[in-house]
């Protein structure tokens, strides 16, 4: 990795980035349109839940994290070993600057090289920028899960939420 694009350098996400990754995660939670979670996980939980490969940070010229991406297995069943769930977050001050595109485009390339055949994302329908980003890189909407969960905390507390399910199938694998 270490790719420079769109004014950011991409690098593997590791524990040294956690404080900044945690802050970006918290900003996404505060928006009410990023996740059902009410607090970011600890590094230990994040590290345990996310695949060790394909974790990426976008760093600005000063080495600050301006976005991150990590993946989790869709399932632990062997038949789904090539299917992963994508999480992508961009710092609020760096949205619409190509950071998300750089992170997700890199994932598409690296995931295919690693043998993954399906990338999946679940996005709140109000997060039109994320849906557009995913669509621009070959993800397609496969459906909407209606009233799948109710927000417990934050600006959307008590509100049932839908999730738009997007997927990208690799042309390179199987």
C-alpha positions as CSV (number, residue, x, y, z in Angstrom):
1,X,0.0,0.0,0.0
2,X,1.3,3.5,0.6
3,X,-0.6,4.8,-2.4
4,X,-0.9,8.5,-2.9
5,X,-4.1,9.7,-4.5
6,X,-6.6,12.6,-4.3
7,X,-4.2,14.4,-1.9
8,X,-4.2,11.5,0.5
9,X,-1.8,8.7,1.2
10,X,-3.3,5.3,1.8
11,X,-1.7,3.0,4.4
12,X,-2.6,-0.1,6.4
13,X,-4.8,0.8,9.4
14,X,-3.1,-0.3,12.7
15,X,-3.3,0.4,16.4
16,X,-1.2,3.6,16.0
17,X,-4.1,5.2,14.1
18,X,-6.8,4.1,16.6
19,X,-7.3,7.4,18.4
20,X,-8.0,9.3,15.1
21,X,-10.0,6.4,13.7
22,X,-12.1,6.3,16.9
23,X,-12.8,10.1,16.6
24,X,-13.9,9.7,13.0
25,X,-16.1,6.7,14.0
26,X,-17.6,8.8,16.8
27,X,-18.4,11.7,14.3
28,X,-20.2,9.2,12.1
29,X,-22.2,8.0,15.1
30,X,-23.1,11.6,16.0
31,X,-24.5,12.2,12.5
32,X,-27.2,9.6,13.1
33,X,-26.7,8.3,9.6
34,X,-23.7,6.0,9.8
35,X,-24.4,3.0,12.1
36,X,-26.7,1.6,14.7
37,X,-23.8,1.7,17.2
38,X,-24.1,4.3,19.9
39,X,-20.3,4.3,20.7
40,X,-17.2,3.3,18.8
41,X,-15.7,0.0,19.9
42,X,-12.4,-0.3,21.8
43,X,-9.3,-1.1,19.7
44,X,-9.4,-4.7,21.0
45,X,-13.0,-5.2,19.8
46,X,-12.4,-3.5,16.5
47,X,-9.2,-5.5,15.9
48,X,-11.1,-8.7,16.8
49,X,-14.1,-8.0,14.6
50,X,-12.4,-6.7,11.5
51,X,-10.3,-8.8,9.1
52,X,-6.6,-8.1,9.6
53,X,-6.1,-7.5,5.9
54,X,-7.8,-4.8,3.8
55,X,-7.8,-2.3,6.7
56,X,-6.9,1.1,5.3
57,X,-6.5,4.7,6.5
58,X,-6.3,7.8,4.3
59,X,-3.7,10.2,5.6
60,X,-3.3,13.9,4.8
61,X,0.0,15.6,4.1
62,X,0.6,16.0,7.8
63,X,0.0,12.3,8.5
64,X,-3.5,12.8,10.1
65,X,-6.2,10.2,9.5
66,X,-8.9,11.7,7.3
67,X,-10.8,8.5,6.6
68,X,-10.7,4.8,7.1
69,X,-12.0,1.5,5.8
70,X,-12.2,-2.0,7.3
71,X,-14.0,-5.2,6.4
72,X,-15.6,-8.0,8.4
73,X,-16.6,-11.5,7.3
74,X,-20.1,-11.7,6.0
75,X,-20.4,-15.1,7.8
76,X,-18.0,-17.5,9.4
77,X,-19.4,-20.4,7.3
78,X,-16.8,-21.7,4.8
79,X,-19.0,-21.2,1.7
80,X,-19.0,-17.4,2.4
81,X,-15.3,-17.0,2.8
82,X,-15.1,-14.7,-0.3
83,X,-17.9,-12.3,0.9
84,X,-17.0,-9.4,3.1
85,X,-18.9,-6.5,4.7
86,X,-17.4,-3.0,4.2
87,X,-17.2,-0.2,6.7
88,X,-16.0,3.2,5.5
89,X,-15.9,6.5,7.3
90,X,-14.6,9.9,6.3
91,X,-13.8,12.8,8.6
92,X,-16.6,15.4,8.3
93,X,-14.1,18.1,7.2
94,X,-12.8,15.9,4.3
95,X,-16.1,14.6,2.8
96,X,-16.7,15.2,-0.9
97,X,-12.9,15.5,-1.5
98,X,-12.3,12.1,-3.0
99,X,-11.2,10.5,0.3
100,X,-14.0,7.9,0.3
101,X,-13.4,7.2,-3.4
102,X,-9.7,6.6,-2.9
103,X,-10.4,4.2,0.0
104,X,-13.1,2.2,-1.7
105,X,-11.4,2.0,-5.1
106,X,-8.3,0.7,-3.3
107,X,-10.5,-1.9,-1.6
108,X,-12.0,-3.1,-4.9
109,X,-8.5,-3.7,-6.3
110,X,-7.0,-5.2,-3.2
111,X,-10.0,-7.4,-2.4
112,X,-9.9,-8.9,-5.9
113,X,-6.1,-9.6,-5.6
114,X,-6.9,-11.3,-2.2
115,X,-9.6,-13.5,-3.8
116,X,-12.7,-12.0,-2.4
117,X,-15.7,-12.1,-4.8
118,X,-18.4,-10.1,-3.1
119,X,-18.2,-6.8,-1.2
120,X,-21.3,-5.8,0.7
121,X,-22.4,-2.6,2.4
122,X,-25.5,-1.7,4.3
123,X,-26.3,2.0,4.2
124,X,-29.0,4.1,5.7
125,X,-31.1,5.5,2.8
126,X,-30.5,9.1,4.1
127,X,-26.8,8.7,3.4
128,X,-27.1,9.5,-0.3
129,X,-23.4,10.4,-0.6
130,X,-22.4,6.9,0.6
131,X,-24.8,5.2,-1.8
132,X,-23.5,7.4,-4.7
133,X,-19.9,6.6,-3.7
134,X,-20.6,2.8,-3.7
135,X,-22.6,3.0,-7.0
136,X,-19.7,4.9,-8.7
137,X,-17.4,1.9,-8.0
138,X,-19.7,-0.8,-9.3
139,X,-21.9,-1.6,-6.3
140,X,-25.5,-2.2,-7.1
141,X,-28.5,-1.9,-4.8
142,X,-29.8,-5.4,-4.1
143,X,-32.6,-4.3,-1.9
144,X,-33.8,-2.4,1.1
145,X,-34.3,-4.0,4.5
146,X,-37.3,-2.0,5.9
147,X,-37.5,-1.1,9.6
148,X,-34.7,-3.4,10.4
149,X,-33.7,-1.7,13.6
150,X,-34.6,1.1,15.9
151,X,-32.0,3.7,17.0
152,X,-31.5,3.7,20.7
153,X,-29.3,6.8,21.2
154,X,-28.4,10.0,19.4
155,X,-30.3,12.3,17.0
156,X,-32.4,9.5,15.6
157,X,-33.3,7.8,19.0
158,X,-36.6,5.9,18.8
159,X,-36.7,6.0,15.0
160,X,-37.0,2.7,13.0
161,X,-34.4,2.7,10.3
162,X,-34.2,1.1,6.9
163,X,-31.0,-0.2,5.3
164,X,-30.1,-0.1,1.6
165,X,-28.1,-3.3,0.9
166,X,-25.4,-2.8,-1.8
167,X,-23.0,-5.4,-3.3
168,X,-20.2,-5.5,-5.8
169,X,-19.4,-8.8,-7.5
170,X,-15.9,-9.2,-8.8
171,X,-15.4,-9.9,-12.5
172,X,-11.9,-11.3,-11.6
173,X,-12.9,-14.1,-9.2
174,X,-15.1,-17.2,-9.6
